Amino acid sequence: MVFERANNWNWLKRPFHSVFTKLFAVIMISGSLLLLGITVIGWHGFKENRENFFRNNLAQYGMYLVRDLEENLNLEHALELSQRLFFIIRFEGENISWQTAPGIPPLEKVHFREWANKLTDPFLLINKSNPDSFANVRFGRYQKQGVVTVETKIGRFIFAETHDDWREISFFLPWIIAVLGLIGLILTGTWLALRWIMKPVNWLSDGVSALGEGDLEFRLPEKRSDELGNLARAFNRMTESLREMLNAREQLLLDVSHELRSPLTRMKVALEFITANSYQESLQSDVQEMEQMVTEILETARLKSEYGKIDLQPTDLVLLVEKACLMFEGKEPGIRFENAAEECVALVDVEQIQTVLKNILANALKYSAPESDPIKVRLSKGDSRLKLEIQDYGQGIPDEEMDLIFEPFYRVDKSRNKNTGGYGLGLSLCKTIIEAHGGTISVKSSMGQGAIFLLLLPNSSSTI
């Protein structure tokens, strides 16, 4: 359960570790900081001039309203203006006073500033035909509510902002939606542009994964002419070079192996005419080892070629595994076969699977101490797979070499001592045989705790 939770957290963190997400975050943060800087600079400049701006415009607007109200000095006209302009209007005259709606704050609590000078601001004239008709305009706020008073010859007009939040929201709502929509379009466009720019990185990631799995035929699309496109073309050239190098190496092994067949045959014939002694036995052992190496090289090449075929026959794997275990009877620390299925019939090449079992069991015995626990062999059957596990309790395999042990001529023991192993072709041949059957082979190991080889074969018993 702890392992599953860790994987879940890694899955959640994975998007935040991608280059695409980091670039997108950098662009968004940079854009936000740039917008914030422009806003601060603009607000600072607006702050210096906003008093003059409001003084001139609000005073002039107030005078236009006053001029209109003086021409139609009645409550009905004031109510119409109040509903249209979201203002509360109050008039205080010598003989009449009225108010369009409650909500005007106490004037004694309002901090007023007298912005207009009736001698220097000609637009404050109520009636240009009557130059002596001047008015004073004051503006103030009380608890975020703006209040304007205009004093004229006939009385005082008071204008106050309404506290109808819904009206304010409904007035700004279209603008808010428009701004949010614009931001959404910008973010979507930025995301799509970055995704298109970074697409070769995803191609490269897929190519590296395919190359790591041994697919040397994988090629990246070469559709771009920028630096990432050059990287894709370089990757394709590297893959092609690797494929040519490996093909050349395999061809060299094949050529050498074919050429060794005839000398080895002549050596075997010559050894039969030598008097039996310790030297003859040693030479015969060396010749047999060389012959086995040549055979495994040629067999590996045959299975990998398009003409290489395996002879599939319905076979009881339980009997096949038991027979392989009996081949090592008497060898320490011994082999214990744990069968989870009484019968396990599958389509396999008997000779090839025997080679796989022989090589893996021989390695397990070779790297296990005589006093360690017996090697465990477990066979189980699933709906689609047959699973065979071979577990030893030997010295184990270093983590950095786990992916290399199935490569030809690779050995964990760098001294290449004959007493501790062969020549590094056994496990490579095992992998080739299992993959030719449509299965997989893998290993799990910890230093000092042994290794577990896991073989998975298709469960084809239902088609027999």
C-alpha positions, 0 to 999 in steps of 0.5 A: 500500500505504501508503494502504491501511494508513492507511485500515486504521488510521483504521478501527481508530481510528474507534470510539474517536473516537465520542461513544458510546464516549467516554460509555461510557468515562467512565461505566465509569471513573467507576464504577470510581473510585467503587467503588475509593473505597468499597472503600478507605473500607470497607477502612480501617474494616474494618482498624480493627476486624478485630483485635477481630472475629477475636479474638472470633470465631476464639477462640470458634470455636476453643473450640467445636472444642476442646470438641467434640474433648475430648468425642471425643478420637480421630484419626478424629473429628479427621480428619472435622473436618479434611476438612470444615473444611479445617484441619490439627489436631494434639493434644499431650497428656501421654500421646498426640499425633496429627496429621490431616495434615502441613503445620503450620509450626514453632511457633517460627517463627510470630509469635503474639499472645495475644488472649484473657484467661481472666479477662475473656472468659467465652466461653473457658470450656471447660466452664461447669459447671467454671469453673476450666477455662480455656484460652489462645488464640493466633493467628499466621501463617507464610508466609501460613498461619494458625495457632491454638493453644489450651492446655487442662488436658488438652493443646494443640490446634493448628489450621493452614490447609491449602495446598490451592489447588484447594479454595480456588479451588473454594470461591470459584469460584461467587462469582467467577463470580457477580461476573463475571456481575453485572459483565457484566450491568451493562456490557451494560445500560449499553452498551444504555442508552447506545446507545438514548440516543445513537441520534438522534446516529447518525440525525443523522450519516446525515442530514448525510451524505444532505444532503451528497449532495444528498438533501433528501428525507431525514428523521430519525425524530421518536420522542424527546421529549428534547434529541436529539429536539428536535435531530432535529426542528430538522434536519428543519425545516432540511432542509425550508427548504433544499428550499423555498429551492432549489425557489424558486430553480429556479422563479425561474430557470425563470420568468425563462428562459421570459420571456427567450425572447420578447425574445431572439427579437425581438432576434435578428430586429432585429439582422438588419436592422442594418447589419453592423459591429463593434457588430452582431457584439458584440450578436449574440454577447451575444444568442447567449450569453444564448440558450445560458444560457436553453437550458441552464437549461431543459434542466437543469430538464427533466432533473430533472423527473419528465417529463424523459426522454433518448433512449437509442440504441445508440452507439459512444462511441469515435466520439462522443468522437473527433467531440467532440475534432475540434470543437476541432482547432487549439486550443492546447495540443491534445487527445490521445485514448487509446482503451483499447477498439476498440469501446465501444457503450452506450445514451446520448443522443447529443446530451446526451453531446455537450453534456457532452464539449463543455463539459468539453473547452472548460473544459480548453482554456480553463484550460490554457496554450498551452505546457502538455501536450496534454489527455488523453482516455482511454476504457476499458470495465469489466464494469459501468462505462464510464470516461471521463477528461479530464485537463488540465495547467492551473492546477487547482482549489482544494480548498475549491471542489472540491465547488462547481464543479458548482453552478449559476452557480458559477465559480472565477474570481470576477471573472466575466470572459468571457475566462476562463469562461462563466456557471457553468452548463456543469458543472451541466448536465453533472452533470445529464445524466450522472446522468440516464444513471445515471452519476456525474461527479467531479473530482480536482485539485491547484493548479498541476497541472491537473484530471482529470474522471472520468465513469462510465456504465453498461455496457449493451452486453450488453443491446443 
